Amino acid sequence: MSSNLKVRLSVLMFFEFFVWGSWYTTIAVYMTKNGMESLTHWPFTGNALAAIIAPFIVGMIADRYFNTEKIIGFLHIIGGCILFLTPSLTGNPTLFILMLVLYNICYMPTMSLSNALCFHHIDDQEKEFPIIRTFGTIGWIAAGLTVSFVLVNFVSRGLNPEQTALPVFMAAGFSILLGLYSFTLPKTPPQAKGETTTWRAILGIDALKKLESKPFFIFLLSSFLICIPLAVYYNFTQVYLQDTGFSNIAATQTIGQMSEVLFMLIMPLLFVRLGVKWMLAVGMLAWVLRYALFSYGAIDEVTWMIVLGIALHGICYDFFFVTGQIYVDKKADKTIKGQAQGLIIFVTYGIGMLVGTQVAGKIFNYYLDNAKELSLDRWQSFWAIPAIFAMCILIFFILTFKDSKIEKQIKTN
């Protein structure tokens, strides 16, 4: 692959995640400022619903009828227009949330389509794609830093940029620009043109039959359950940071993505030593520690505990989700690898996050109890719940998961 093409694909990944990171880590703070503090879990629910719908858009339409770069372009432009209109609807929470759901339905398919476009044009997927994908994480970091340190110059005194509509407008503008840029990318024709596709294949049901085994089902169940505390983190960390006195909320959260890059680099060394089971277990243990730190750090607003809890995101995400994707790839034969990856995304970011956001919202509203914000002692109790839940999943996984065949294959390689 030419260096020019590598740069163009890296730019695609950078702005794909820049757009997402611009609004996703700030929307709950903005909604709280506009009297929707009890509804902040709904945009994240919409994101999960979109993750469930996305495979159908990709499998039934994009893979069969239109060039990938054109679909990405149209979806980003339409999504950007929707985002531009969304802040004008804060007076009507139902319409505001519906607009965000519509936006997510436009955005989520572009994630898998961007991956597919990159894979179609690179020569060595294992060596070249991780470098290109890293620019996505850098894009998310850049979005958070821009919100906290650039947009702050355009807000009134006494306000954080996260409390305003500016991050949403920034995401909208860059979404439209990314849409226009997508039309300049290399032509990527539909890969399944003329082929018949079923909903069972798209959702990975057919792959599930071929992967049927006790360790795989335990892994699948654990992946689903761990997404419940994951939803708590994505939804309420930004609100928690505001209530514990942080001013640069979006920038602070990028510490998690910075650690993600670091641990991604050292993962290959640890993977061979620990194997699948203990990589996944360490990832889940990091979830327990993160929420415990948030809980203990709440009462006295202990900054180092809160920041360390955010920094653990690198272990939480890389050790569990990236290891899980590798495990699924090794478990599946070449005829169902794509379906198998689609299945794990559907179970985690789709069904898992959907259930997780609703559970998280009910727990938060229980502690909110008609107040404008949680008191610090209630934040302490709030974070204890996902910590205990993650600990139970960890114990269950350690006691029940064993896949000697895959572990042996990893040690051999």
N, C-alpha and C positions, 0 to 999 in steps of 0.2 A: 504494500500500500504506500502511495506517495505521501510525503510529509505534508503537502498541501491539503490532501483529502483528510489526513489525520487531524489537522488543525480545524478544518471545517466541521468535522464530526464532533470534535471536542467543544467547539463553540455551541453546537446544538445541545450537547449535554449540559454545558454550563448554564445556559439560559433556560433550559427545561426545568432545572431545579432552582434557579434564581427566581423564576416566576412563582413556583410553589412555596418556596421559603419566605417570599415577601409577605404573603397574607396568612399562611398557615400558623405561624408562630406568634401572630399578633391579633388575630380575629377575636379571640375570647376577651382580650383586654378592651378592644374597641366596643364589643357588644356590652360588656359590663358598664362602660362609660355611658352608654346610650340606653340604660335601663333594662337590658336583656340578660342580667347576670344569671338568671335561672334557666336560660335557654342556650348557654354556650356550647353544650354538647351536640347540638343539632347540626352545625356545619360539619363536624367530624363524622356524624352519622351519615350525612350526605356524601362525604368522601368515601365511606365504606360501601354505601349503596352503589356509588359509581364504580367502585372496584368490582362489584358483582356484575354490573351491567357491561363493563368494558370488554370482557372476553367475547360477548355476543357481537359488539360493534366491530371488533378486530376480526373475529372468526367468520362471521356471516357477511360482512361488507368489505372491510379493508383488504382481507386476504384474497378476495375473489373478484372484485370489480374495479378498484381504483389504485393508482400509484400511491405508495406509502407516503412519499414526501408531500403529495397534494392533500391527502387526508390530514396529516399533521398540520399543514398550513391552514386549511379551512377550520379545523377544530380550535386552533389557537386564536384565530381572528374572531370567530364567533364567541369563544369564551371570554376574550378580552372585552368585547362589546358588552357582554352580560355583566362583567365585573365593574365596568364604568358606571352602569346604571344602579348597581346594588346599593351603594351608600345613600342614595336618594330615598331609599325605602326603609330607613331605620325607624320611622314612625309607624310602620306596619310590620311587626316582627315575622308574621307568617310569610308575607311576600319577600321579605329580606332573606329568610332562610331558604325559601323555594328558589330564589335566584342563585344562591350559593350552591344548592343541589344541582341546578341546571349547569352551572359553571363546572362543577366537578364531573358531571357526565361528559362534558366536552374535554376536560383535561385528562382524566385518568387513562383513556385509551392511548393518548399520545406517549405515555411512558413506555408501554410495551412496543408501540410502533417505532419509537426512537431507537430502542434496543434492536428491533428487527432490521431497521434501516442500516444501523452500524454493522451488524453481523453479516448483512448481505454484501457489504463493500470491503470489509477487511479480510486480509489473507490469513492471519494467524489469530484466531479468536482468543485463545488462552493467554497470549502474550500482549496483544494490542488492545483488546477491549478493556481490561482493568485500568489501563492508563487513561483511556478515553472516558471511562465511567467515573474516575476520580475527579474529573473536572465538574461533574454533576455535584459532588459533595462540596467542592470549592465554590460553586455557584450558590449553593444554599448558605454557606458561610458568608459570602459576599453580600447576599440579600440582607442577612441579619445585621451586618456591620453598616450597610447603607442606611437601613431604617434607623438605627440608633445614633449614628454619627454624621449622617448627611441630612436626612429628613428633619432632624432636630432643629436645623437652622431655618425651617419653614413653618414652625409651630409657635403658638403664643406661649409666653412665659407661664410656668406652672403646669404645663401639659407635656406628657411624653408623646413622641410621634406615634407610639403604639395605640394611644387613646384616640387617635384621629383617623380619618379616612385615607390619609396619604399612602400608607402601605398598600391598601387595596387599589388605589389609583396607579401606584407604581407597578403592581402586578399586572393590572389591565393593560397599561401602556407597553410593557415589555412582552406581554403575551401577543399583542398585535404585531409588534416588531418581529418577534420570533416566528409568527405565522408567515409574514412576508419573506423572512430569511429562508424558511423551509422550502419555498418554491425554487430557490436557487440550488438546492442540494441535488446530488446525482439522481437520475431517474431510477426508481425502484419499483418495477411492475409487480402486480399482485402475484403472489407465489402459488396460490391455489386456484387460479383461474380455470373454470370448467369442471372443477372437482366438487363432489357433493360433501357437505359437512353437516354433522348432526350436533345437537345441543349436548349430547352425552360426551362426544369427543372434545368439544370446546371446554366443558367444565371439568374434564379429566376423569369422568366416571369410568370410561373404558380403560384408562390407565390404572385406575384404582383396582380394578379386577385383576390386572396383571401383576400389580405390586402387592397383592394381598398377602400379608404376613403379620404376625403378632408384633414384632418390633416396629414395623412401619405404622401400624395403627396406633401404637403407643406414642410414637413420634408425632403423628398427625393430631392426636388428641391433645398432647402437651403443647403443640404449636398453636392450636385453637385457644386453649386456656390461657396461655401466656399473653395473648393479645388483649385480654381483659385489663390487666395492669398496664399494658402498653398504651391503651386508649386513655387511661387516667393520666399518664405522663404527658402525652401530646396535648390533651385538652386543658389540663389545669395547672401545668407548671408555669405557664405565662402569667396566670392570675395569681398564683402563689408568690412568684417573684415580685409582683406589684405590691402585694399585701405585706411582704417582708422587707420592703424599703428599697428594692433595686430600681434604678432609674433606666439603665440601658438594657432593657428586658430582651429584645431581639438579639443584641450582640452577646449577651450572657449565655443565651441558649446555644449559640454557635460553638461554644466550648465542647459540646457533645459531638458535633460534626468534626471538629479538629481532632478529638481523640479517636473518632472513627477512622480517620485517615491513618493515624499512627498505628492503631491496632490492626488495620488492614495490611500494613507493611510487614508486621511481625507474625501475622497469622500462619503463613506457611511453615515457619519454624516450630510453632507450638502445635500445629495440627498433627505433625508426624509423631510428636512426643506424647500428646494427650489422647489422640484418636477422637472419633465422633462423639462417643458418649460423654467423655469428660470435657470436651470443648462445649457441648451443649449445656452440660451441668454448670460449668463456670459461668457461662452466659446467664443462666437463670439465677445463680447465686448473686451476680452483679445487680439483678433486678431487686433482690431482697435487700441488699446493702444500700442501693440507691434510695429506696423508699424509707428505710430505717433512718438514713441520714437526713432526709427531708423531714421526717417526723421529729427526731431529736433536735434538729436545728430550728424548729419553728418557734418555740416559746421565747428563746432569747435572741432570735434572728441571727444565728451563728452562720456567718457568711461562708467560712471555709467548708462547713458541712454541706451547705446547699450547693456550692460550686463543685465540690467533689462528687456530689450526687449526680449533677449534670454531666460531669466528665466521664462518669461510668457508662454513659450512653455508648461509647465506642465498644466496650466489652459486651454490653447488652445486645447491641445490634449485630456486630461482626461475629461474635462467638456463637450466637444463637441462629440468626437468620441467614447469614452467609454460609455457616457450617451446614445449616439445614438444606440450603440449595445444593451444596456439594453432595450431601448425603443422598438427596433425591436423585441427582444426576447419576451417581454411582449405582443406585438401586435400580434405576430404570434401564431397559434395553434401548437400543438406538431408535426403535420404531415408535417409542412413546415418550422420549425425553421432553419434547416440547409440551405435550399434554400433561406430563407429570409436574413440570414447573408451573404450568397454569393452575393445576389442582392446588398446589401449596399456596399460591398467591390468593386463590379463591377462598381457601379455608382461613388464611391469616388476615390479610388486608381486606377481605370481603366479609365473610360471616363472622370471623373473630372480632374484627374492629367494630362491626355493626352491633354485636351483642355487648362488646366492651364499652362503647360510647354510651349506650343506654344505661348500662349498670352504673358506670361512672357518674352519669348525670343524676341518677336517682340518689346515689350516695351523697353527692355534693349538695343537692337540694335538701336532703334530710338534715345535713349539718348547717346549711344556710338558714333554714327555718324562718323565712320571710325577712331576713336581714339583708343589708346591701352588700356585705362582705363577711367572710369567715373571720372570727377572732383567732388569735394565734394558738390558743389551746384547742380550738376545734380543728385547725389545720393539723395539729399534732395527731389527733385522733383519726382524722381523715386519711393521712398518709400511712397510718399503721395498718389499715385494712388491705391495701394492695401488697404491703410488705408481707403480711401473714399469708395472703392468698398465694403469692409467688413462692413462699417457703413451702407451702403444701404441694404445689406443682413440682418443685424441685425434689422433694422427698419421694413423691410418687414416681417421678421419672427415674431417679437413681435406683429405686427398688425394683422396677419392672422392665426397664429397657436393657436389652442385650442383643447385639447383632454381630456375632463373632465373624461371620463371613465378610462383612464390609470392613470391620476393623483389621482383619488379616490382609485384605486387599490394599488398605491404606499403608500398612506397615511394609508390605512387599514393594509397593511403588515408591 
